[in-house]
Amino acid sequence: MSERLHLTQAEVDEICFPLTQGGAQYRHLKSMGVPVKKKPSGRPLVVRSEYVRFMAARESTDESFVDSRGGPDVQGFMKFISERKNGKKAQGQRPGLARARLP
């Protein structure tokens, strides 16, 4: 049996799990960057060869934002939050009270 031209609905359901509604699946695939069209029913239509090409390109890209354990760099994020100026600049003053007062 030859492969189908488009992904089956079962394959789309597996990719988009736990999303079950067609519109939500379409938006999810679109946000991932998968080339997708919308069927008249609102369900996503994905060409199999385009999806395979997308996944191959995704696997070959460098993910430098991920630490060695495979998760996000939490320590780097916490360092960034602690060093930003917004929290230190406004200590002791409320932004609205710094204006000149009327006599």
DSSP file (Angstrom, degrees, kcal/mol; ACC not computed):
  #  RESIDUE AA STRUCTURE BP1 BP2  ACC     N-H-->O    O-->H-N    N-H-->O    O-->H-N    TCO  KAPPA ALPHA  PHI   PSI    X-CA   Y-CA   Z-CA
    1    1 A M              0   0    0      0, 0.0     2,-0.1     0, 0.0     0, 0.0   0.000 360.0 360.0 360.0 134.0    0.0    0.0    0.0
    2    2 A S        -     0   0    0      1,-0.1     2,-0.1     0, 0.0     0, 0.0  -0.439 360.0 -99.0 -81.4 155.7    1.4    3.4   -0.9
    3    3 A E        -     0   0    0     -2,-0.1    -1,-0.1     1,-0.1     2,-0.1  -0.409  41.1-108.4 -71.5 149.2    1.7    6.3    1.5
    4    4 A R        -     0   0    0      2,-0.1    -1,-0.1     1,-0.1    44,-0.1  -0.395  16.4-127.5 -75.2 156.1   -1.0    8.9    1.5
    5    5 A L  S    S+     0   0    0     -2,-0.1    43,-2.4    43,-0.1    44,-0.5   0.858  92.4  37.9 -71.2 -37.4   -0.3   12.4    0.2
    6    6 A H  B    S-A   47   0A   0     41,-0.3    41,-0.2    42,-0.1     2,-0.1  -0.765  96.6 -94.2-113.8 159.0   -1.6   14.1    3.3
    7    7 A L        -     0   0    0     39,-2.5    39,-0.3    -2,-0.3    -2,-0.1  -0.473  45.4-118.3 -66.7 141.6   -1.3   13.3    7.0
    8    8 A T     >  -     0   0    0     -2,-0.1     4,-2.2     1,-0.1     5,-0.2  -0.320  23.6-108.6 -74.9 165.6   -4.4   11.4    8.3
    9    9 A Q  H  > S+     0   0    0      1,-0.2     4,-2.6     2,-0.2     5,-0.2   0.855 121.3  56.2 -64.4 -33.3   -6.6   12.8   11.0
   10   10 A A  H  > S+     0   0    0      2,-0.2     4,-1.9     1,-0.2    -1,-0.2   0.891 107.8  48.1 -64.4 -39.1   -5.2   10.2   13.4
   11   11 A E  H  > S+     0   0    0      2,-0.2     4,-2.2     1,-0.2    -2,-0.2   0.905 112.1  48.6 -67.5 -41.4   -1.6   11.4   12.7
   12   12 A V  H  X S+     0   0    0     -4,-2.2     4,-2.4     1,-0.2    -2,-0.2   0.908 110.0  52.5 -63.5 -41.7   -2.6   15.1   13.2
   13   13 A D  H  < S+     0   0    0     -4,-2.6     4,-0.4     1,-0.2    -1,-0.2   0.891 109.8  49.1 -60.3 -39.9   -4.4   14.1   16.4
   14   14 A E  H >< S+     0   0    0     -4,-1.9     3,-0.6     1,-0.2    -1,-0.2   0.897 112.6  46.9 -67.5 -40.8   -1.2   12.5   17.6
   15   15 A I  H 3< S+     0   0    0     -4,-2.2    -2,-0.2     1,-0.2    -1,-0.2   0.889 119.4  39.9 -66.1 -39.9    1.0   15.5   16.7
   16   16 A C  T >< S+     0   0    0     -4,-2.4     3,-2.6    -5,-0.2    -1,-0.2   0.293  91.9 177.5 -96.4   8.6   -1.4   17.9   18.4
   17   17 A F  T <   +     0   0    0     -3,-0.6     3,-0.1    -4,-0.4    -3,-0.1  -0.294  64.6  24.4 -53.9 131.7   -2.3   15.9   21.5
   18   18 A P  T 3  S+     0   0    0      0, 0.0    -1,-0.3     0, 0.0     2,-0.2  -0.937 104.3  92.0 -97.4   9.0   -4.1   16.9   23.7
   19   19 A L    <   +     0   0    0     -3,-2.6    -3,-0.1     1,-0.1     3,-0.0  -0.456  41.7 169.2 -69.4 135.7   -5.8   19.3   21.3
   20   20 A T        +     0   0    0     -2,-0.2     2,-0.2    -3,-0.1    -1,-0.1   0.633  45.3  90.3-120.5 -24.2   -8.9   17.8   19.7
   21   21 A Q  S  > S-     0   0    0      1,-0.1     4,-2.4    22,-0.0     5,-0.2  -0.566  73.8-131.0 -81.1 141.3  -10.7   20.7   17.9
   22   22 A G  H  > S+     0   0    0     -2,-0.2     4,-2.5     1,-0.2     5,-0.2   0.876 104.9  50.7 -58.4 -43.3   -9.7   21.3   14.3
   23   23 A G  H  > S+     0   0    0      2,-0.2     4,-2.3     1,-0.2    -1,-0.2   0.897 111.4  48.2 -64.0 -40.5   -9.2   25.1   14.7
   24   24 A A  H  > S+     0   0    0      2,-0.2     4,-2.3     1,-0.2    -1,-0.2   0.898 111.9  49.8 -66.9 -40.2   -7.0   24.6   17.8
   25   25 A Q  H  X S+     0   0    0     -4,-2.4     4,-2.5     2,-0.2     5,-0.2   0.904 110.0  51.5 -63.8 -41.2   -4.9   22.0   15.9
   26   26 A Y  H  X S+     0   0    0     -4,-2.5     4,-2.4    16,-0.3    -2,-0.2   0.937 111.9  45.9 -60.5 -47.9   -4.6   24.3   12.9
   27   27 A R  H  X S+     0   0    0     -4,-2.3     4,-2.5     2,-0.2    -1,-0.2   0.883 112.2  52.1 -64.0 -38.6   -3.3   27.2   15.1
   28   28 A H  H  X S+     0   0    0     -4,-2.3     4,-1.6     2,-0.2    -2,-0.2   0.940 111.9  44.4 -63.5 -47.9   -0.9   24.9   17.0
   29   29 A L  H  X>S+     0   0    0     -4,-2.5     5,-2.1     1,-0.2     4,-0.9   0.904 113.7  51.4 -63.2 -41.4    0.6   23.5   13.7
   30   30 A K  H ><5S+     0   0    0     -4,-2.4     3,-0.7     1,-0.2    -1,-0.2   0.902 108.8  50.7 -62.3 -41.9    0.8   27.1   12.3
   31   31 A S  H 3<5S+     0   0    0     -4,-2.5    -1,-0.2     1,-0.2    -2,-0.2   0.795 106.3  55.5 -68.9 -26.9    2.6   28.3   15.5
   32   32 A M  H 3<5S-     0   0    0     -4,-1.6    -1,-0.2    -5,-0.2    -2,-0.2   0.725 119.8-112.1 -73.5 -20.9    5.1   25.5   15.2
   33   33 A G  T <<5 +     0   0    0     -4,-0.9    -3,-0.2    -3,-0.7    -2,-0.1   0.526  64.8 150.1 100.0   8.8    5.9   26.6   11.7
   34   34 A V      < -     0   0    0     -5,-2.1     2,-0.6    -6,-0.2    -1,-0.3  -0.578  55.7-114.0 -74.5 132.0    4.5   23.6    9.9
   35   35 A P        +     0   0    0      0, 0.0    12,-0.4     0, 0.0     2,-0.3  -0.571  54.7 164.9 -66.3 115.9    3.1   24.4    6.4
   36   36 A V        -     0   0    0     -2,-0.6     2,-0.3    10,-0.1    10,-0.2  -0.985  27.7-160.6-140.5 144.5   -0.6   23.9    6.9
   37   37 A K  E     -B   45   0B   0      8,-2.4     8,-2.8    -2,-0.3     2,-0.5  -0.763  26.0-116.2-114.9 166.0   -3.8   24.7    5.1
   38   38 A K  E     -B   44   0B   0     -2,-0.3     5,-0.1     6,-0.2   -15,-0.0  -0.913  20.4-140.1-109.4 128.4   -7.4   24.7    6.5
   39   39 A K    >   -     0   0    0      4,-3.2     3,-2.1    -2,-0.5     6,-0.0  -0.347  34.2-102.5 -72.6 163.1  -10.0   22.3    5.2
   40   40 A P  T 3  S+     0   0    0      0, 0.0    -1,-0.1     0, 0.0    -2,-0.0   0.786 125.1  58.1 -58.1 -25.9  -13.6   23.6    4.8
   41   41 A S  T 3  S-     0   0    0      2,-0.1   -19,-0.1     1,-0.0    -3,-0.0   0.565 120.8-110.3 -79.4  -7.9  -14.4   21.8    8.1
   42   42 A G  S <  S+     0   0    0     -3,-2.1   -16,-0.3     1,-0.4    -1,-0.0   0.294  77.2 130.6  95.2  -9.1  -11.7   23.8    9.8
   43   43 A R        -     0   0    0      1,-0.1    -4,-3.2    -5,-0.1    -1,-0.4  -0.426  64.6-100.1 -74.9 152.9   -9.5   20.8   10.4
   44   44 A P  E     -B   38   0B   0      0, 0.0     2,-0.5     0, 0.0    -6,-0.2  -0.456  26.8-155.3 -75.8 147.1   -5.8   21.2    9.4
   45   45 A L  E     -B   37   0B   0     -8,-2.8    -8,-2.4    -2,-0.1     2,-0.5  -0.977  15.6-178.0-123.3 114.8   -4.5   19.8    6.1
   46   46 A V        -     0   0    0     -2,-0.5   -39,-2.5   -39,-0.3     2,-0.4  -0.959  25.4-131.5-121.3 125.7   -0.8   18.9    6.1
   47   47 A V  B  >  -A    6   0A   0     -2,-0.5     4,-2.2   -12,-0.4     3,-0.3  -0.612  19.3-137.2 -73.9 128.3    1.1   17.6    3.1
   48   48 A R  H  > S+     0   0    0    -43,-2.4     4,-2.5    -2,-0.4     5,-0.2   0.890 100.7  50.3 -56.4 -45.9    3.1   14.6    4.3
   49   49 A S  H  > S+     0   0    0    -44,-0.5     4,-2.1     1,-0.2    -1,-0.2   0.865 110.4  50.6 -65.1 -35.2    6.3   15.5    2.4
   50   50 A E  H  > S+     0   0    0     -3,-0.3     4,-2.4     2,-0.2    -1,-0.2   0.893 110.7  49.1 -68.0 -39.4    6.2   19.1    3.8
   51   51 A Y  H  X S+     0   0    0     -4,-2.2     4,-2.5     2,-0.2    -2,-0.2   0.912 111.2  49.3 -66.3 -42.2    5.8   17.8    7.4
   52   52 A V  H  X S+     0   0    0     -4,-2.5     4,-2.1     1,-0.2    -2,-0.2   0.916 112.6  48.1 -62.5 -42.9    8.7   15.3    7.0
   53   53 A R  H  X S+     0   0    0     -4,-2.1     4,-2.2    -5,-0.2    -2,-0.2   0.902 111.4  50.7 -64.0 -41.4   10.9   18.1    5.6
   54   54 A F  H  X S+     0   0    0     -4,-2.4     4,-2.2     1,-0.2    -2,-0.2   0.921 111.3  47.4 -61.9 -45.4    9.9   20.4    8.5
   55   55 A M  H  X S+     0   0    0     -4,-2.5     4,-2.0     2,-0.2    -1,-0.2   0.871 110.7  51.7 -67.0 -36.8   10.7   17.8   11.1
   56   56 A A  H  X S+     0   0    0     -4,-2.1     4,-1.2     2,-0.2    -1,-0.2   0.912 112.3  45.9 -65.7 -41.7   14.1   17.0    9.5
   57   57 A A  H  X S+     0   0    0     -4,-2.2     4,-0.7     1,-0.2    -2,-0.2   0.875 111.4  53.0 -67.7 -36.8   15.0   20.7    9.5
   58   58 A R  H >< S+     0   0    0     -4,-2.2     3,-0.6     1,-0.2    -2,-0.2   0.880 108.0  50.1 -66.5 -38.4   13.8   21.1   13.1
   59   59 A E  H 3< S+     0   0    0     -4,-2.0    -1,-0.2     1,-0.2    -2,-0.2   0.781 109.3  52.3 -70.8 -26.9   16.0   18.2   14.3
   60   60 A S  H 3< S+     0   0    0     -4,-1.2    -1,-0.2    -5,-0.1    -2,-0.2   0.564  88.0 101.2 -88.6  -7.8   19.1   19.6   12.6
   61   61 A T  S << S-     0   0    0     -4,-0.7     2,-0.5    -3,-0.6    -3,-0.0  -0.427  78.3-111.7 -78.3 153.6   18.9   23.1   14.1
   62   62 A D        -     0   0    0     -2,-0.1     2,-0.8     1,-0.1     3,-0.1  -0.719  21.9-160.2 -84.0 126.5   21.1   24.2   17.0
   63   63 A E    >   +     0   0    0     -2,-0.5     3,-1.3     1,-0.2    -1,-0.1  -0.677  24.5 160.7-107.0  76.7   19.1   24.8   20.2
   64   64 A S  T 3   +     0   0    0     -2,-0.8    -1,-0.2     1,-0.3    -2,-0.0   0.639  65.7  70.1 -74.0 -14.3   21.5   27.0   22.2
   65   65 A F  T 3  S+     0   0    0     -3,-0.1     8,-0.9     2,-0.0     2,-0.4   0.556  86.6  81.8 -78.9  -5.7   18.7   28.3   24.5
   66   66 A V  B <  S-C   72   0C   0     -3,-1.3    -3,-0.0     6,-0.2     5,-0.0  -0.828  78.3-131.8-102.4 136.3   18.5   24.8   26.1
   67   67 A D    >   -     0   0    0      4,-2.4     3,-1.7    -2,-0.4    -1,-0.1  -0.141  38.0 -87.0 -77.9-178.9   20.9   23.7   28.8
   68   68 A S  T 3  S+     0   0    0      1,-0.3    -1,-0.1     2,-0.1    -2,-0.0   0.713 124.9  59.7 -65.8 -21.9   22.8   20.4   28.9
   69   69 A R  T 3  S-     0   0    0      2,-0.1    -1,-0.3     3,-0.1    -2,-0.0   0.577 117.7-108.4 -82.7  -8.7   19.9   18.6   30.6
   70   70 A G  S <  S+     0   0    0     -3,-1.7    -2,-0.1     1,-0.4     3,-0.1   0.449  85.4 100.3  97.9   1.2   17.5   19.4   27.8
   71   71 A G  S    S-     0   0    0      1,-0.2    -4,-2.4    -5,-0.0    -1,-0.4  -0.491  82.7 -69.8-108.6-178.8   15.4   22.0   29.6
   72   72 A P  B     -C   66   0C   0      0, 0.0     2,-1.6     0, 0.0     3,-0.2  -0.326  53.7-101.3 -69.0 156.3   15.3   25.8   29.7
   73   73 A D     >  +     0   0    0     -8,-0.9     4,-1.7     1,-0.2     5,-0.1  -0.612  48.7 170.5 -81.1  86.5   18.2   27.6   31.3
   74   74 A V  H  > S+     0   0    0     -2,-1.6     4,-2.7     1,-0.2     5,-0.2   0.890  73.3  53.0 -68.7 -41.8   16.5   28.5   34.6
   75   75 A Q  H  > S+     0   0    0      1,-0.2     4,-2.1     2,-0.2    -1,-0.2   0.901 109.6  49.1 -63.1 -40.3   19.7   29.8   36.3
   76   76 A G  H  > S+     0   0    0      2,-0.2     4,-2.1     1,-0.2    -1,-0.2   0.886 111.7  49.3 -64.8 -38.8   20.4   32.1   33.4
   77   77 A F  H  X S+     0   0    0     -4,-1.7     4,-2.4     2,-0.2    -2,-0.2   0.919 110.6  49.3 -66.2 -44.0   16.8   33.4   33.5
   78   78 A M  H  X S+     0   0    0     -4,-2.7     4,-2.2     1,-0.2    -2,-0.2   0.878 110.5  51.3 -64.6 -37.2   16.9   34.0   37.3
   79   79 A K  H  X S+     0   0    0     -4,-2.1     4,-1.5    -5,-0.2    -1,-0.2   0.913 109.8  50.2 -63.7 -42.9   20.2   35.8   36.9
   80   80 A F  H  X S+     0   0    0     -4,-2.1     4,-0.9     1,-0.2    -2,-0.2   0.916 111.2  48.5 -60.6 -45.0   18.7   38.0   34.3
   81   81 A I  H >< S+     0   0    0     -4,-2.4     3,-0.5     1,-0.2    -1,-0.2   0.904 111.5  49.4 -63.3 -42.2   15.7   38.8   36.5
   82   82 A S  H 3< S+     0   0    0     -4,-2.2    -1,-0.2     1,-0.2    -2,-0.2   0.770 113.2  46.7 -71.5 -24.4   17.8   39.7   39.5
   83   83 A E  H 3< S+     0   0    0     -4,-1.5    -1,-0.2    -3,-0.2    -2,-0.2   0.541  84.1 110.0 -95.9  -7.7   20.1   42.0   37.5
   84   84 A R    <X  -     0   0    0     -4,-0.9     4,-0.5    -3,-0.5     3,-0.3  -0.337  67.4-131.8 -72.3 156.5   17.5   44.0   35.6
   85   85 A K  H  > S+     0   0    0      1,-0.2     4,-2.7     2,-0.2     5,-0.3   0.691  86.7  82.5 -84.3 -21.5   17.0   47.7   36.6
   86   86 A N  H  > S+     0   0    0      1,-0.2     4,-1.1     2,-0.2    -1,-0.2   0.889  96.5  43.1 -55.3 -44.6   13.2   47.9   37.0
   87   87 A G  H  4 S+     0   0    0     -3,-0.3    -1,-0.2     1,-0.2     4,-0.2   0.862 118.3  43.7 -71.4 -35.3   13.1   46.5   40.5
   88   88 A K  H >< S+     0   0    0     -4,-0.5     3,-0.8    -3,-0.2    -2,-0.2   0.831 109.4  55.3 -80.4 -33.9   16.1   48.5   41.8
   89   89 A K  H 3< S+     0   0    0     -4,-2.7    -1,-0.2     1,-0.2    -2,-0.2   0.847 109.0  45.6 -70.1 -34.7   15.3   51.8   40.3
   90   90 A A  T >< S+     0   0    0     -4,-1.1     3,-1.4    -5,-0.3    -1,-0.2   0.349  78.4 130.8 -95.6   6.5   11.8   52.1   41.8
   91   91 A Q  T <  S+     0   0    0     -3,-0.8     3,-0.1     1,-0.3    -3,-0.0  -0.400  79.8   6.3 -64.8 132.1   12.6   51.1   45.3
   92   92 A G  T 3  S+     0   0    0      1,-0.1     2,-0.4    -2,-0.1    -1,-0.3   0.267 117.8  81.5  84.1 -12.1   11.2   53.5   47.9
   93   93 A Q    <   -     0   0    0     -3,-1.4    -1,-0.1    -4,-0.0     3,-0.0  -0.962  67.3-141.2-127.4 142.9    9.3   55.6   45.4
   94   94 A R    >   -     0   0    0     -2,-0.4     3,-1.5     1,-0.1     4,-0.5  -0.882  26.8-126.7 -96.1 136.4    6.0   55.2   43.8
   95   95 A P  G >  S+     0   0    0      0, 0.0     3,-0.7     0, 0.0     4,-0.1   0.798 104.8  52.8 -56.1 -34.4    6.1   56.3   40.1
   96   96 A G  G >  S+     0   0    0      1,-0.2     3,-0.5     2,-0.1    -3,-0.0   0.691 102.4  58.7 -76.6 -18.4    3.2   58.7   40.4
   97   97 A L  G <  S+     0   0    0     -3,-1.5    -1,-0.2     1,-0.2     4,-0.0   0.499  82.5  81.1 -90.9  -4.3    4.5   60.6   43.4
   98   98 A A  G <  S+     0   0    0     -3,-0.7    -1,-0.2    -4,-0.5    -2,-0.1   0.551  71.3 102.2 -80.0  -7.0    7.8   61.8   41.9
   99   99 A R  S <  S-     0   0    0     -3,-0.5     2,-0.1     1,-0.1    -3,-0.0  -0.309  86.8 -86.9 -75.3 160.5    6.1   64.7   40.1
  100  100 A A        -     0   0    0      1,-0.1     2,-0.3    -2,-0.0    -1,-0.1  -0.404  44.9-128.8 -65.7 141.5    6.3   68.3   41.3
  101  101 A R        -     0   0    0     -2,-0.1    -1,-0.1    -3,-0.1    -4,-0.0  -0.700  16.7-116.4 -96.0 146.2    3.6   69.2   43.8
  102  102 A L              0   0    0     -2,-0.3    -1,-0.0     1,-0.1     0, 0.0  -0.538 360.0 360.0 -77.1 144.5    1.3   72.3   43.5
  103  103 A P              0   0    0      0, 0.0    -1,-0.1     0, 0.0    -2,-0.0   0.497 360.0 360.0 -71.8 360.0    1.6   74.9   46.2
